[in-house]
Amino acid sequence: MLAAGRNFIGGRWVASGSKRTFASLNPATGKPIGHFQLSTEHDVDLAVDAAEKAYGAWSSTPAPKRAMALLKAAGILRSEKERMARLVTVEMGKVLKEARGDVQEAIDTFEYFAGEGRRLLGCTTPSELKDKFAMTVRRPVGVFGLITPWNFPVAIPAWKVAPALVCGNAIILKPASDTPLCATEFVRVLERAGVPPGVVNMVTGPADPVGSKIVRDKRIRGLSFTGSRETGEWILRNAGIKKMGMELGGKNGIIVMNDADLGLALDGVIWGAFGTTGQRCTAASRVILHEKIAAKFTAMLVERTKKLKLGNGLLAGTDVGPLINKAAVEKTKRYVDIGIAEGARLLCGGKAPVGAGSFFQPTVFGDAASDMRICQEEIFGPVVSLITVGNFDEAIGVMNGIEYGLSSSVYTKDVNLAFRAIERIEAGITYINASTIGAEVHLPFGGVKGTGIGTREAGIEGINEFSETKTVYIDYSGKLQKAQID
């Protein structure tokens, strides 16, 4: 039976004013799993109206009480983890063990930010004047628009929703149109957890008109977006003055030095390159190999890659699931053709198997150069390029020679090199002797350069993204005092 999704506005599940729907497809089979609202600008207006109406009472609710809804949501997700994980696999395609991790990340996120409800820390500091007290407090922003991607259809909405709610904002969630069923079930969890009507609203539909209306609406005071850099640039040009959080992808690299544990590095490259079929903003799409171990490691990687099993993520034994849709398959094939034309050597993979579903073989390119497009542009598919370097300094130059700066990794047994890498790599995240993926919810997540605008999600930085700092002065001297005036 196909799911029938509706918008969630003002605490009610309602049809769009367009009276039209779109299908969500299982990427492993190409078959529809449900139909969802093809919303209009008017539907967004209704959601903003509901959020504005609910904001006052919610923002004045004590933060520890707001946090209780998050804790309840974590409990509901924990009790229904397997069901939610299977939905993630069916709608997004990632293998079931990864889908369980997606849901667990949401559980962890709700628990973490529920704890922040008893903190929301400001600071106190001495005044330069007598009989005067100075401090800062956290205040909500207002109505927040959340635009989320399809690759983590439960975890990333939780990354945004949990801190937004505990800080006292009301929200409009616009999920990716490839995963509306996961978003619908996620919002149902919040409804069951007791979030008041109008505090959480969800509107499904395409970037235009739904996403563009959220971006441009002046009543929406804050916006958090995860997606492509091109879309992020459009948002920055069109959003007006809003509090903004953006995560815009990466072209992440793993350096493997000549003293590295090659077996450990191989595990990290396989996981980083082909986990989630390469559809992570932190995916390892470049491997930078010291020339002394390059030939040996390349042979190890190709042998291991050829053994990976493509298939439906629900089936036992599947290592790599499908890409999200046929357009992603076509894009990945286009980049394989570009890599061959640029002179890189196709070592394995490179094809889309014939048959149902949006599958693409795990692909390895050797003899790649840092300035090739396959080494510069985000492919978002199971393609990894190997670049050989002569020394550590050259490896750092290759690592930094891109427009992005999200995640990075170095495999070495030399603690001195490890600390030099931490200091010199231009990225928001650096792993030592671990892959480029595996963020933990209590630590900030985000990047530099073309990856974003300096904000971070998760951890205490998530509170900063979804709140404002208010500075407070309390003068109890009983007279007019003038700071900086002698």
Backbone torsions as a table, in degrees:
resi	resn	phi	psi	omega
1	MET	NA	130.4	-178.4
2	LEU	-76.2	141.9	175.2
3	ALA	-70.4	147.4	176.8
4	ALA	-121.8	99.8	-173.9
5	GLY	-91.5	148.1	177.0
6	ARG	-128.6	165.2	171.6
7	ASN	-73.1	156.9	176.7
8	PHE	-119.0	108.0	-174.4
9	ILE	-135.2	124.8	177.2
10	GLY	61.3	30.4	178.7
11	GLY	83.8	9.0	-179.1
12	ARG	-127.1	145.5	174.7
13	TRP	-89.4	115.4	-170.4
14	VAL	-132.1	154.1	175.1
15	ALA	-78.6	155.4	175.5
16	SER	-72.8	154.7	176.3
17	GLY	-65.8	-18.6	-179.8
18	SER	-74.2	-20.9	-175.9
19	LYS	62.1	20.7	-179.1
20	ARG	-121.0	155.5	-179.8
21	THR	-132.8	167.6	173.0
22	PHE	-130.6	158.8	-176.5
23	ALA	-95.6	143.4	167.5
24	SER	-102.9	132.4	-173.6
25	LEU	-109.6	146.1	170.0
26	ASN	-76.2	115.3	-174.8
27	PRO	-68.9	-16.2	177.9
28	ALA	-81.1	-23.4	-176.9
29	THR	-121.1	-21.7	-175.2
30	GLY	79.1	5.0	-177.4
31	LYS	-95.0	147.4	179.9
32	PRO	-69.5	144.3	176.2
33	ILE	-114.5	-9.5	179.1
34	GLY	176.9	167.9	177.8
35	HIS	-123.8	138.6	-170.5
36	PHE	-133.2	163.5	-170.0
37	GLN	-69.7	128.4	172.8
38	LEU	-91.5	89.1	-166.3
39	SER	-80.6	167.9	-177.5
40	THR	-120.9	175.0	175.2
41	GLU	-61.5	-34.6	179.6
42	HIS	-63.6	-36.5	176.9
43	ASP	-62.9	-39.4	176.2
44	VAL	-64.3	-41.3	177.2
45	ASP	-57.1	-43.7	179.5
46	LEU	-63.5	-39.1	179.3
47	ALA	-66.3	-41.0	179.0
48	VAL	-67.0	-40.1	176.4
49	ASP	-56.9	-46.5	-179.0
50	ALA	-64.7	-40.2	-179.6
51	ALA	-67.0	-42.2	177.9
52	GLU	-61.9	-39.8	-179.5
53	LYS	-65.6	-36.9	-176.2
54	ALA	-84.6	-19.5	-170.8
55	TYR	-60.3	-43.7	-174.7
56	GLY	-58.8	-50.2	-178.4
57	ALA	-67.8	-39.1	-178.3
58	TRP	-69.0	-42.4	-178.4
59	SER	-68.3	-25.0	178.5
60	SER	-90.4	-5.9	173.3
61	THR	-70.4	132.1	179.8
62	PRO	-54.1	138.7	-176.3
63	ALA	-55.7	-40.3	177.3
64	PRO	-60.0	-31.0	177.3
65	LYS	-76.2	-37.4	173.6
66	ARG	-59.4	-38.4	-177.7
67	ALA	-64.7	-26.3	-179.1
68	MET	-62.6	-33.1	177.1
69	ALA	-64.7	-37.1	177.9
70	LEU	-66.4	-40.7	179.4
71	LEU	-64.2	-39.8	176.9
72	LYS	-65.1	-39.8	178.5
73	ALA	-62.4	-40.4	177.3
74	ALA	-60.2	-42.2	-179.9
75	GLY	-65.6	-40.8	178.5
76	ILE	-64.4	-44.9	178.7
77	LEU	-61.5	-39.3	179.5
78	ARG	-63.6	-41.9	-178.2
79	SER	-70.7	-22.9	-177.6
80	GLU	-117.5	25.8	-174.4
81	LYS	-58.6	-45.1	-176.4
82	GLU	-66.7	-41.7	178.5
83	ARG	-62.7	-45.7	179.6
84	MET	-64.5	-39.6	-179.7
85	ALA	-63.0	-41.0	178.7
86	ARG	-65.5	-35.8	174.7
87	LEU	-62.4	-41.2	178.6
88	VAL	-60.6	-45.7	179.7
89	THR	-64.2	-43.0	-178.2
90	VAL	-65.3	-40.2	-174.1
91	GLU	-91.8	-36.0	-177.2
92	MET	-101.0	-32.7	173.7
93	GLY	109.4	-19.2	-176.0
94	LYS	-62.4	150.7	-177.1
95	VAL	-61.6	154.4	-168.2
96	LEU	-59.8	-39.6	-179.0
97	LYS	-64.2	-33.2	175.4
98	GLU	-73.1	-35.5	178.5
99	ALA	-63.7	-38.2	175.6
100	ARG	-61.8	-38.2	176.8
101	GLY	-65.4	-36.2	177.0
102	ASP	-58.8	-48.4	-179.7
103	VAL	-68.7	-39.5	179.0
104	GLN	-61.8	-36.5	178.0
105	GLU	-62.6	-38.1	176.6
106	ALA	-65.9	-41.2	177.4
107	ILE	-59.3	-49.3	-179.4
108	ASP	-61.0	-39.6	-178.9
109	THR	-64.8	-45.9	178.4
110	PHE	-62.2	-40.6	179.2
111	GLU	-65.4	-43.1	-179.1
112	TYR	-61.4	-49.7	-175.9
113	PHE	-75.4	-20.6	169.8
114	ALA	-62.5	-38.9	175.6
115	GLY	-64.3	-34.7	179.4
116	GLU	-66.3	-19.0	176.8
117	GLY	-61.2	-22.2	176.0
118	ARG	-99.2	11.1	178.0
119	ARG	-123.4	-75.1	-174.7
120	LEU	39.2	57.4	-165.8
121	LEU	-68.6	134.7	163.3
122	GLY	-106.1	-157.6	177.1
123	CYS	-143.2	157.3	171.2
124	THR	-115.0	148.8	-178.6
125	THR	-150.7	151.2	179.6
126	PRO	-66.5	144.4	169.8
127	SER	-83.9	156.2	175.7
128	GLU	-79.7	-6.2	-178.7
129	LEU	-112.5	153.0	177.5
130	LYS	-70.9	152.5	174.6
131	ASP	54.4	44.0	179.2
132	LYS	-144.4	136.9	-176.4
133	PHE	-116.4	140.5	-177.8
134	ALA	-131.6	137.8	179.7
135	MET	-158.6	168.7	171.2
136	THR	-122.5	151.6	176.1
137	VAL	-133.8	159.5	176.5
138	ARG	-94.0	134.9	178.4
139	ARG	-128.2	147.2	177.3
140	PRO	-66.6	161.7	-178.3
141	VAL	-87.9	-42.6	-176.6
142	GLY	140.0	-130.8	175.0
143	VAL	-87.0	129.0	-175.6
144	PHE	-117.0	132.9	172.7
145	GLY	-95.5	131.0	-179.2
146	LEU	-120.5	117.4	-179.9
147	ILE	-114.5	114.1	-168.8
148	THR	-116.1	153.4	-178.6
149	PRO	-90.3	177.7	-175.9
150	TRP	-93.2	-15.0	-169.5
151	ASN	-76.2	-25.0	170.8
152	PHE	-128.8	78.0	-167.0
153	PRO	-73.8	-7.8	173.5
154	VAL	-114.8	-44.5	-175.1
155	ALA	-65.2	-47.9	-175.8
156	ILE	-69.4	-41.1	170.9
157	PRO	-55.7	-39.1	177.9
158	ALA	-64.5	-39.9	177.8
159	TRP	-54.8	-35.4	-176.1
160	LYS	-92.9	-44.3	-174.6
161	VAL	-66.2	-45.0	-174.0
162	ALA	-59.8	-54.0	178.5
163	PRO	-67.6	-33.9	178.8
164	ALA	-60.7	-42.2	-178.4
165	LEU	-73.1	-44.5	-176.3
166	VAL	-66.6	-25.6	176.5
167	CYS	-78.9	-10.4	175.5
168	GLY	101.2	10.9	179.2
169	ASN	-83.7	158.5	165.2
170	ALA	-103.2	149.5	-168.1
171	ILE	-132.3	153.8	166.4
172	ILE	-121.1	116.7	179.8
173	LEU	-97.4	126.3	171.7
174	LYS	-116.0	102.0	-179.9
175	PRO	-79.8	162.0	175.0
176	ALA	-61.5	144.8	-177.0
177	SER	-73.5	-8.7	174.7
178	ASP	-83.5	-16.0	-176.8
179	THR	-136.9	50.4	-179.4
180	PRO	-71.8	-26.2	179.6
181	LEU	-66.7	-43.7	177.5
182	CYS	-60.7	-41.3	179.5
183	ALA	-64.9	-40.6	179.8
184	THR	-61.4	-46.1	179.9
185	GLU	-67.4	-33.8	176.3
186	PHE	-62.9	-45.0	179.7
187	VAL	-67.7	-35.0	175.8
188	ARG	-59.9	-35.9	176.4
189	VAL	-62.2	-44.3	179.3
190	LEU	-65.0	-38.4	177.4
191	GLU	-61.5	-46.5	179.9
192	ARG	-66.8	-27.2	-179.9
193	ALA	-76.0	-6.6	174.3
194	GLY	95.6	16.5	174.7
195	VAL	-65.1	128.1	-174.7
196	PRO	-60.9	152.3	178.5
197	PRO	-54.8	135.5	176.9
198	GLY	90.2	-18.3	179.5
199	VAL	-71.9	-39.0	175.2
200	VAL	-116.7	125.7	176.6
201	ASN	-130.6	146.3	179.1
202	MET	-132.3	132.3	177.6
203	VAL	-129.3	121.9	-179.8
204	THR	-96.7	159.2	179.0
205	GLY	139.2	-179.1	-172.5
206	PRO	-77.5	170.4	178.5
207	ALA	-57.4	-37.8	175.8
208	ASP	-124.1	113.3	22.9
209	PRO	-102.1	-10.0	-168.3
210	VAL	-67.6	-54.6	-178.4
211	GLY	-63.0	-43.4	-178.2
212	SER	-64.7	-35.2	177.7
213	LYS	-66.1	-42.2	177.7
214	ILE	-61.0	-43.0	-178.7
215	VAL	-62.6	-43.0	-171.6
216	ARG	-87.3	-17.6	-174.7
217	ASP	-65.2	120.3	-176.3
218	LYS	-71.1	-19.1	178.1
219	ARG	-75.2	-18.7	176.2
220	ILE	-83.7	111.5	-170.3
221	ARG	-87.0	-18.6	-179.8
222	GLY	-140.2	154.1	-178.1
223	LEU	-143.6	131.3	175.3
224	SER	-124.5	124.5	-173.7
225	PHE	-131.3	136.4	169.3
226	THR	-125.1	124.2	-178.2
227	GLY	172.1	-153.2	-174.1
228	SER	-76.5	156.4	179.1
229	ARG	-65.4	-37.6	-179.5
230	GLU	-61.5	-43.7	177.6
231	THR	-66.4	-39.9	177.9
232	GLY	-59.6	-40.7	178.2
233	GLU	-64.7	-39.3	177.2
234	TRP	-62.8	-42.3	179.6
235	ILE	-60.7	-44.2	-179.2
236	LEU	-61.9	-32.3	179.4
237	ARG	-76.6	-21.6	-169.1
238	ASN	-118.3	-10.3	-171.5
239	ALA	-78.6	-21.0	-173.0
240	GLY	75.3	-159.9	-177.1
241	ILE	-87.1	107.0	179.0
242	LYS	-141.9	156.1	168.2
243	LYS	-74.0	129.4	-166.8
244	MET	-128.9	136.1	169.9
245	GLY	-127.8	131.8	-176.4
246	MET	-141.5	137.0	172.0
247	GLU	-128.9	116.6	-164.2
248	LEU	-120.6	28.3	170.7
249	GLY	96.9	-176.7	-177.0
250	GLY	-161.9	168.9	172.8
251	LYS	-135.6	72.8	-162.7
252	ASN	-81.0	148.3	-177.7
253	GLY	-124.3	151.7	171.9
254	ILE	-118.5	122.6	173.7
255	ILE	-92.2	129.0	174.6
256	VAL	-116.5	107.7	-178.5
257	MET	-81.5	167.3	-174.7
258	ASN	-70.3	-15.0	178.0
259	ASP	-99.5	7.0	-173.8
260	ALA	-71.2	155.6	167.9
261	ASP	-75.3	103.7	-171.4
262	LEU	-67.7	-33.2	176.2
263	GLY	-63.5	-43.1	177.8
264	LEU	-65.8	-42.5	179.2
265	ALA	-64.0	-38.1	178.6
266	LEU	-62.3	-45.4	176.5
267	ASP	-56.6	-42.5	-178.8
268	GLY	-66.9	-39.2	-179.8
269	VAL	-69.3	-43.8	178.6
270	ILE	-59.5	-45.8	179.7
271	TRP	-66.3	-45.2	-177.8
272	GLY	-68.5	-37.6	-176.2
273	ALA	-81.5	-37.7	-169.3
274	PHE	-117.7	-6.4	170.4
275	GLY	-60.8	138.8	-175.7
276	THR	55.5	27.4	179.0
277	THR	56.5	33.2	179.7
278	GLY	74.6	8.8	-174.7
279	GLN	-96.4	54.1	174.6
280	ARG	-128.6	144.5	175.5
281	CYS	-66.6	-18.7	178.6
282	THR	-100.0	8.1	-177.8
283	ALA	-57.6	145.8	178.3
284	ALA	-88.5	98.2	-178.6
285	SER	-100.5	-4.8	176.1
286	ARG	-131.9	134.3	173.3
287	VAL	-121.8	122.5	-174.1
288	ILE	-105.5	109.0	-169.1
289	LEU	-106.8	132.1	171.5
290	HIS	-65.4	138.1	-173.6
291	GLU	-58.3	-26.3	-177.7
292	LYS	-71.9	-22.4	-179.4
293	ILE	-119.3	2.7	-172.0
294	ALA	-60.5	-48.8	-177.0
295	ALA	-64.0	-44.9	-178.7
296	LYS	-64.6	-46.0	-177.9
297	PHE	-66.9	-38.9	178.7
298	THR	-58.9	-45.2	178.9
299	ALA	-62.3	-41.6	178.3
300	MET	-61.6	-42.9	-176.9
301	LEU	-68.0	-43.4	-179.2
302	VAL	-64.3	-43.8	179.3
303	GLU	-59.5	-44.0	-178.5
304	ARG	-70.2	-40.0	-178.1
305	THR	-63.2	-40.5	-179.0
306	LYS	-63.2	-20.6	-178.7
307	LYS	-88.4	-9.3	-179.1
308	LEU	-67.6	137.0	-175.7
309	LYS	-101.0	121.2	173.9
310	LEU	-81.7	144.4	175.5
311	GLY	169.5	-178.0	176.3
312	ASN	-63.0	129.3	-176.3
313	GLY	-64.2	-16.3	178.2
314	LEU	-79.8	-15.5	-174.9
315	LEU	-88.9	135.5	176.7
316	ALA	-61.6	139.6	179.3
317	GLY	93.9	-10.6	177.7
318	THR	-73.4	128.6	177.4
319	ASP	-97.4	-36.8	-174.6
320	VAL	-132.7	123.4	-180.0
321	GLY	-88.1	-168.9	-179.3
322	PRO	-78.1	164.1	164.1
323	LEU	-73.1	167.7	-171.1
324	ILE	-67.5	-33.6	-178.0
325	ASN	-162.7	176.3	-177.8
326	LYS	-64.9	-33.0	178.4
327	ALA	-61.9	-37.7	178.1
328	ALA	-66.7	-36.6	176.1
329	VAL	-63.0	-46.3	-179.6
330	GLU	-63.2	-39.6	178.1
331	LYS	-64.3	-44.2	-179.5
332	THR	-63.5	-42.8	178.1
333	LYS	-63.7	-37.7	178.6
334	ARG	-61.7	-40.5	178.9
335	TYR	-71.3	-31.9	174.1
336	VAL	-61.9	-45.0	177.9
337	ASP	-62.0	-39.2	177.6
338	ILE	-62.6	-44.9	-179.7
339	GLY	-60.3	-42.8	178.5
340	ILE	-64.3	-43.7	-179.5
341	ALA	-64.4	-31.6	180.0
342	GLU	-77.0	-12.4	177.7
343	GLY	105.4	3.1	173.7
344	ALA	-71.2	154.8	-176.8
345	ARG	-100.9	118.2	179.2
346	LEU	-75.6	112.9	-175.0
347	LEU	-93.5	-30.4	175.1
348	CYS	-165.9	159.6	178.8
349	GLY	77.0	-146.7	176.5
350	GLY	92.8	3.7	-177.0
351	LYS	-131.0	155.9	172.3
352	ALA	-99.3	118.4	-179.0
353	PRO	-60.2	148.0	176.9
354	VAL	-74.3	138.3	177.8
355	GLY	132.9	-173.8	-178.2
356	ALA	-71.6	156.2	176.0
357	GLY	91.2	168.1	-175.1
358	SER	-107.1	62.7	-175.0
359	PHE	-95.5	152.5	174.5
360	PHE	-147.5	136.4	-177.3
361	GLN	-65.1	139.9	170.2
362	PRO	-57.4	130.9	-166.5
363	THR	-125.7	134.9	178.0
364	VAL	-125.1	128.2	172.7
365	PHE	-106.9	132.6	170.4
366	GLY	-106.1	173.7	177.9
367	ASP	54.1	36.6	179.2
368	ALA	-85.9	151.5	176.1
369	ALA	-112.3	148.0	-173.1
370	SER	-59.4	-29.5	-176.1
371	ASP	-89.3	0.6	176.5
372	MET	-67.2	150.9	-180.0
373	ARG	-61.8	-35.6	179.4
374	ILE	-66.9	-14.3	177.5
375	CYS	-104.9	0.1	-177.4
376	GLN	-118.6	-31.5	-171.0
377	GLU	-107.2	144.4	-178.3
378	GLU	-74.8	117.2	-178.0
379	ILE	-88.2	-38.8	-179.0
380	PHE	62.2	44.8	177.1
381	GLY	-152.3	179.9	-173.3
382	PRO	-82.3	63.2	-177.7
383	VAL	-129.1	126.9	178.1
384	VAL	-128.4	139.9	-178.2
385	SER	-115.8	136.9	-177.8
386	LEU	-104.2	127.3	-178.5
387	ILE	-121.7	127.5	-179.1
388	THR	-97.7	136.0	179.2
389	VAL	-130.5	163.0	-176.0
390	GLY	-93.9	-20.4	-176.8
391	ASN	-160.8	177.8	-176.2
392	PHE	-64.6	-43.2	-179.2
393	ASP	-61.4	-39.9	178.4
394	GLU	-66.5	-37.9	178.3
395	ALA	-61.9	-42.2	178.4
396	ILE	-65.0	-39.5	178.1
397	GLY	-61.5	-41.8	177.4
398	VAL	-66.7	-44.4	-179.7
399	MET	-56.1	-42.8	-175.9
400	ASN	-86.2	-7.4	-173.1
401	GLY	-83.2	45.0	179.6
402	ILE	-137.2	169.2	-179.7
403	GLU	-85.8	-14.6	-179.7
404	TYR	-94.8	171.5	177.1
405	GLY	-162.5	59.9	-177.6
406	LEU	-96.1	-76.8	-174.5
407	SER	-120.1	159.0	-177.7
408	SER	-157.1	161.1	-177.4
409	SER	-150.5	145.8	176.1
410	VAL	-135.2	128.6	173.5
411	TYR	-106.5	115.3	179.2
412	THR	-161.6	153.5	174.0
413	LYS	-98.1	-1.1	-177.0
414	ASP	-92.2	109.1	-177.3
415	VAL	-63.0	-30.4	178.8
416	ASN	-66.2	-44.5	176.8
417	LEU	-63.5	-38.7	180.0
418	ALA	-59.2	-46.0	-179.2
419	PHE	-71.3	-31.9	175.2
420	ARG	-66.8	-36.8	177.8
421	ALA	-64.5	-44.6	178.4
422	ILE	-56.4	-39.7	-177.2
423	GLU	-74.5	-36.3	-168.0
424	ARG	-100.3	-22.9	-178.1
425	ILE	-71.8	132.4	-179.9
426	GLU	-90.1	85.3	-178.5
427	ALA	-157.5	154.4	177.4
428	GLY	-76.6	-19.4	-177.3
429	ILE	-136.4	133.0	172.9
430	THR	-132.2	128.3	175.8
431	TYR	-106.6	139.5	173.1
432	ILE	-109.2	120.8	-179.9
433	ASN	57.4	37.1	173.2
434	ALA	-150.7	163.7	-175.6
435	SER	-74.2	179.9	-177.5
436	THR	-83.4	-5.0	-179.1
437	ILE	-118.4	151.2	-179.6
438	GLY	130.3	35.0	-179.1
439	ALA	-62.6	143.0	176.8
440	GLU	-106.2	143.3	-165.6
441	VAL	-69.3	-19.4	-178.4
442	HIS	-91.5	5.3	177.8
443	LEU	-115.9	145.7	-179.2
444	PRO	-63.1	145.5	-179.4
445	PHE	-128.2	129.3	177.8
446	GLY	159.0	-179.0	-173.5
447	GLY	-142.8	-170.0	-176.5
448	VAL	-121.0	179.0	179.5
449	LYS	54.3	-131.5	-174.9
450	GLY	-74.3	1.3	-179.4
451	THR	-77.9	-21.7	-178.4
452	GLY	-179.6	-160.3	-176.4
453	ILE	-119.2	21.5	174.3
454	GLY	100.3	-13.7	177.7
455	THR	-77.1	162.1	176.1
456	ARG	-130.2	148.5	173.1
457	GLU	-105.5	164.5	177.3
458	ALA	70.1	165.0	-178.2
459	GLY	57.7	-162.0	-178.7
460	ILE	-64.6	-26.0	178.3
461	GLU	-65.5	-26.0	175.1
462	GLY	-63.4	-36.6	174.6
463	ILE	-63.8	-41.6	179.8
464	ASN	-64.4	-37.1	-179.0
465	GLU	-63.3	-36.2	-171.3
466	PHE	-108.1	19.2	176.3
467	SER	-144.3	167.8	176.3
468	GLU	-112.3	149.0	173.9
469	THR	-89.3	126.1	175.3
470	LYS	-114.5	126.2	178.2
471	THR	-93.6	133.4	-174.8
472	VAL	-123.5	130.9	173.8
473	TYR	-117.3	131.6	178.0
474	ILE	-122.7	110.3	-178.1
475	ASP	-102.4	115.6	-179.7
476	TYR	-114.5	25.8	179.7
477	SER	-79.1	-23.1	-177.9
478	GLY	80.9	13.2	178.8
479	LYS	-147.6	163.2	178.4
480	LEU	-73.6	121.6	175.5
481	GLN	-116.5	140.8	-175.7
482	LYS	-119.1	110.7	178.0
483	ALA	-65.3	145.5	179.1
484	GLN	65.6	4.9	178.4
485	ILE	-105.6	121.4	-180.0
486	ASP	-65.1	NA	NA
